[in-house]
Amino acid sequence: RRSSKPVINRNLFTSLAGSCEDAVVDNIDEEYDQLVQHLCDSAKRAEGSRTTKRLPSYKTLELIRQRGAARAAGNYQLTFGLAKRCREAIKEDLKKRLAAVLADAAEAGKSIRNTRRDFANRNSDRIFPTFVGMSLKFSISCERIY
């Protein structure tokens, strides 16, 4: 005759639960390793490609960070000066990127006029990081380069 109460073997339950947890952790570790490998492969492909970087230079990013810190501190005189230097640095970055894109187009035998137009159209709505206090936020900068 069977008992109406279910009998739970605690040792069996503990061992099964432990093995399930180990399997989940192993699966997460495996997925994490795959993600890291994918990111490394993507970075290597990006370095090897002939495309130019879309991020501003380190100098520009540092100026943007300083401007955000000055703005958060309420120092508007310093903010104004840094904002002017940021704009100049961004323009310099764009000039360098345009020169690199035009050089690539010339090597590939593409139309310089079309390349210049495509560059201006792609860069009409760029995303540049701006620093507010110590947190990084993104804002859209709408500058056209002709």
Sequence and secondary structure as in RCSB ss.txt:
>XXXX:A:sequence
RRSSKPVINRNLFTSLAGSCEDAVVDNIDEEYDQLVQHLCDSAKRAEGSRTTKRLPSYKTLELIRQRGAARAAGN
YQLTFGLAKRCREAIKEDLKKRLAAVLADAAEAGKSIRNTRRDFANRNSDRIFPTFVGMSLKFSISCERIY
>XXXX:A:secstr
   SS    HHHHHHHHHHHHHHHHHHHHHHHHHHHHHHHHHHHHHHHSS    S  HHHHHHHHHHHHHHHHT 
HHHHHHHHHHHHHHHHHHHHHHHHHHHHHHHHHT  HHHHHHHHHHHTSSEEEEEEETTEEEEEEE     
